[in-house]
Amino acid sequence: MSGTPGWWRRKSTPAKVETYTRWSFHFFAVIEVATFGLPLFGQVGSGLAGWLSALVAGHAALCAATASRTLDWTRGRRDRPRRSLWTLGAVTGAIAVTALVLSEYGPKGDAVDTAAGMVFGVVLIFGAGTIALGVRSRRRVFALVAGFAAGAGAVSLPLGVPAAAALTASITVLVGAGFFAFTAVFSVWLLDAVYELDEARETRARLAVAEERLRFGRDLHDVLGRNLAVIALKSELAVQLARRGRPEAVEQMIEVQRVAQESQREVRDVVRGYREADLGVELAGAQGVLKAAGIDCETTGEAGAAVLPDEVQSALGWVVREATTNVLRHGDARRCAVGLRVLEGRVVLTVENDGASAALDGGGGSGLAGLRERLAVVDGTLTAGAVGEDGFRLVAEVPVASVSGVAS
């Protein structure tokens, strides 16, 4: 039992809903046995009660197995279990008829009639509700329930059951099976909706990450496009001058070398995030991207970003970008809070989310190591780690002696 909470927390939200739905139908089997099977021993003799309880227990086990297979079919993991559904229907009908025969031709007594009637109604109700899991169309579900109710009356009359009792049995089966069938259909609809919402959330997250990559690509294009054009033109001119034996070719190649070195520096600035950035814009962008991915995001302190030096804004802006990407790509976050506090002599940026987010990668100029390198340029520090049971908090702190105290 000590491992159960961790096992449950590691599941995604759709997986939790599916587990809950699956075990709910297994619990229905337990209810069928505990509520309608075991009490038979207190109503009739142990021999007859044992046989009837065995029939109820077997029917409950078959319902649980059929429900499990049908739920796999609704999730697209297997073909529709037609054989299991038809088997359940046949077994349900056979047990119901056996209960009626026992009531009419078996041992006499009100207790026997009551026990047999209870078994008759219970197996029809639970059988119809379970079979409804394997039916897509609502019309077919209605037809299924109506058919079981009509069948209850149609089977009762030929076996000598009074018309009033047969009508009562039909109405009971109609109401009970209808409620059970509605529960089954609604459970499948809810499970499908949760999976569809999760897929839509993952799609939005991938789109948000793709948009960020496109923006990064545009930055590289802006940096390299003009310089590469200059390098191409200068190199072509240097070739022509060299073929003519002109000394100016050396000057052109020196210029090519200078432009190439400048391009290398600018690309390094883009990759490391040293280009000037508006921290307020990054905070607003993080809120928009996270909300687009279905994550409730609250940002505070945007006004304090305007008073920070450009180099501090650039470093903290990159922290916001990396932390936002981390929330999108790791864990199962539903809430994220981004806060900026500008105090006397320092600025503190905090990003906290739930969903047991994984730590940022630590290698190669990205993740925590990369962020610490960027903050080290402005004498900043970075701390990150788990908070509570499934939270993750990242805190970046930069000393800024020239900023007056403004708490946000």
N, C-alpha and C positions, 0 to 999 in steps of 0.2 A: 504493500500500500504506500510505502514511502516514495516509490518511484512514480506513482500515478500522477501527482500534480505536474511533474516535469514532462511526463509523456503527454499529458493533455495540453500543456502550454506550447509544446513544440508543434502541435497541429495547427494548420491554417484554419481560418474561420470557416470556409466551406467544409473542410474535413471534420471539424467539430460538429457542424450541423448534420452532416451525413452520419457520423457516429451516433449522435443523439437520435436521429430518425430510425436508424437501423435497430438500435437497442430498444427503442420504444415499441417496435413491432415484436421484438423478442419478449418484451415485458407483457405485451398483450397475451402471448402464449402462456406466460406464468399466471396471469389473471384468469385465463380460461380454466386452467387446471385447479388453481387455489380456490377460486370463487365458486366454480360449478362442478368440479370433479371430486375434490376431497370431501365436500359436505355430503356427498351421496352416502358415505359410510354411516352417517347419523340418521339417514332417512329409511334405508332398506337394509336387508341382511348383508352380511359381509361378502358373501359369494357374489350376489347380484351387483352389489356396489363395486366390487373389485373389477368385474367385467365392464360395467359402465364407465368407471373411472379410467380404465385402460383405454377404452375407446376415445374418451375426451382427451387424455394425455397424448395418444397417438395423433389425433386430429390437430392438437395444439402444436406438436412438434412439426407436423407436415406444413402447417400454416407458417411457422417461423422459418423453415427452410425455403418455402416458396417465396415468402416476402424478401428474404435475403437475395435470392437469385433474381427476383423481379427488380429490386433496387439496383442491382448490378446492370440490368438491362436498361433501366432509365438513365444510367450514367454512361451508356454506350460501351460497357466493358464486355458484353456478351450478347448473343442473340436472345430474342424473346423466349423465355422458358415455357413454350407452349405445352410440352409434355407435363411439366410440373403443374401448370395451371389446370389442365384437363384432369390430371390425376387427383388434384385437390377437389375439383368439382365432383368427380365420381365418388371419391371417398366420403365427401360431405353428404351427398345424396344417400349413399349406402348406410351411413351411420344414422341419418335421420329416419330412413325407412325402418331400420332395425329397432330404433327407439319406439316408433309407432307400433310396430308389430308386437314388441314386448308389452306395450301398454294395453293393447287389445287382447292379446292371446297368451300373455305371460301370467305370472302370479297375480292374483287379485289383491286389490287394496288401494286405498287412496294414496298411500305413500309411494307405491310403485308407479301409479299413474303420474303423480307429481314429478318424480325423479325422471321418468321417461320423457315427459313433456318438456322438462327443463333441458335435457340433453338434446332433444329434437330442435328446440329453438336456438340453443347456444351454438351448435355446430353450423346451423344455417346462417346465423348472423356473422360469426367470425369467418366462416368460409367465404361468404359473399364479400365481406370487407377486404379480405386478403386478395381475392381474385381481382377486385377493382384496381389493385396496384398495376396489374398488367393490361389495363384498358386505357387507351388514349382518349377516345372521344367521350364527351360528357353524355351524349345521347346513348352510347353503349353502356355507360355506367348506370344511367337511369333504367335502361332495358334490363341490365343484369339484376339490379335490385328488385325491380318489378317481377322479373321472372322467378327469382327465388321466393318472393312473397306469394305469387300465384301458384308456384309449385308446392308450397307448404299446404295451401288449401286443397289443391288438386290431389295430392297424395293422401291427405287425411280422410277425405270423404269416402273413397273406395274401401278404406280399412275400417269403416264403421264409426268414425269419429262424428259426433253430432255437428250439424251445420253451424251452430253458434260457436262451438269450440274451434271448428276449422277456420271460421272467419276471424276469431280472436287470434289464432295462431298466425294467420296471414298478415293481419295488421301489426302484430308484434314483430314479425320478421321484417316487414316493410320499414317500420320505424327504426329498429335496431340495426339492420343491415344498411339502411340509408345513412344513418349517423356514422357507422364504421366506414362505409365507402367514402363519404364526404371527408372524413379524417384522413383516409389513405390518399385520396386525390389531392387534398390540400397539402399534405406533407410532401408529396412528389413535386407539386408546383413550387412550394417554398424552397425545396432543395435545389431545383433547377434555377430558380431566380437568384439564389445566393451564389451559385457557381457562375451564372452569367454576369452578375455584378462584379465578382472577383476577376473574371476574364476582362471585363471592360476596364476595371481599375488597372490591371496589369498593362493593358493596351495604352491607356492614358499615360502611365508611368514611362513606358517605352517611348512614346511620342515625345514626352517631356525631355527625356535623356537625348533623343535624336535631335530635338530642337537645340539643345545646348551644344551638341556636337557640331551642328550646322553653324551655330554662331561662332564657335571656335574655328571652324573651317573658313568662315568669312574673314575672321581676324587674320588668319595666316595668309589668305589671298590678298587682303589689303596690304600686308607687310611685304610679301614676296613679289606680287604681280609687277609693280612698277620697277622694283630693283632688278628683277630678272630680265625685264625688257631692256633696261639700261645696259646690263651685262652683255646681253646678246648683241646689241648695237655696237658697243665699245669693242667687243671681241672681233666682230666682223670688220670694223674699221682698222683695228690693229693688224689683222691678217692682210688686208689690202695694202696698208702702209709697209708692212714687213716685206711683202713681195716686191715692192718698188724700192726697197732699200732705204726707206725714210726713217730717220731716228725717232720721229714722233710716235712710232709704234710702241716704244718702251713706255712713254708717258701714258698712252692709252691703256696698256696692260696694268700699269700702276693704279690707274683709276678703276679698272675692273677689280683689282685686288681690294681696293678700299671699299667699293660698293659691296663686294662679297662679304667682307668682314662686318660691314654695317648690317647687312642682311642677317648674318649669323647672330649678331647681338640682338637684333630685334626679334628674331624667332625665339631666342632664349628668353627674352622678356615676356613674350606671349605665353610660352610654355610654363614658365615659373610664376606668371601672374604679376610681373612687376610693372605692367603698363598701368597708367592712371585709370582708376575706376571710381564711379560714383557709388558709395556704399548705400545711400538711400535708394538708388535704383536697384541695386542688388537685393536689398531687403524686400522691396516691392515685387521684384521678379521672383524671388523665392516663394513668397506668399501665393502668387499667381500660379506658379508651376505646381506647387503642392496641392492647392485646391483643385487644379485641373486633373490631378491624379487621384482625387477623392479623399485627400487627407486634410482634416481640419487644421488650418495653420493660423496662428495668431502672432503678429509681429508688433513689438513695442520699441519705442525709442528712435524712430526714424528721424525725428527732428534733431536729435543730438549728433547725427552723422555729419551734418552740414558744417559743424565747427571743427572737424578733425582735419589735420594736414593731409595732403594728397597721398603721401606714401603710406600713412596709416590706413586711409580709406581703401587703398589698393590692396594692402595685405589682408585686411578684414573682409573686404569684398570677395577675395578668393576663398577665405574660410567659409563664407556663406555659400558660395557655389559648391565647394566640396561637400559641406555638410548636407546641403539639399540633395545632391546626387546620392549621398550615402543613405538618406532616409528613403529615397525612391527605390533604390536598388537592393536594399537589405531589409530583412525583417518584415513585419506585417503591421506597419504603423497606421494608426487611425487619427492620431493627434500629434501636432508638432508646435512648439513654442519657440520663437526667435526673439531674443531681447537684447537691446543695446543700452548700456548705462555709461554715461559720461560723468565721472566723479572728479574730485579735486586731484589732479595729477595722474589719472589713469582712466582707461576706457575698457569696459568689460563686455564681451559678446558671448551670449549663451544660446546654445541650440539644444533643445531637449525634446525627445520624442518617446512614445511608447512602442510596443511591438517587438521587444527584444532585439533591437538592431545590432547587427554585427559591427565590429570595429572596422574602421577604414583600413585599407591595405597599407602596409608599411614600407613598401619598396619603391625605388626608382623615381623619386621626385614627385610621388603622388601619395595620397593618404595622409596619415598622421605625420610621418617623417617629413614629407614634402611641406606640409603646413607649418611644422615647427621651423623648417629652414626659412620659409617666407617670413614668419613672424620674427625670427632671430635678427633679420635685417633691421627691424624697428625696435629691437630689444624686447620683443614680446614673448609670451609663454603660452603653452597650450596644454590643457589637461582634458582627458576623456575617459569615460568608463561607465559601467552599469550603475543604474539608479533604481532601487527597489527591486521588484520581482522581474519586470520586463521592460524597464526604461533604459535610456541611453542619453548621456549628457556630455556635451562638448563645450568647453569654456576657453575662450581666447582672451588674454589680458595684455594690454599694451600701455606702458607708461607714456603719458603725454604731458610734459611739464607746462607747456604753454597754453593748455586749455583750462578755462575757468570752470569751476564746479557747476555742473548741470546734471541733475539726476533725472533719469527717464524711467 
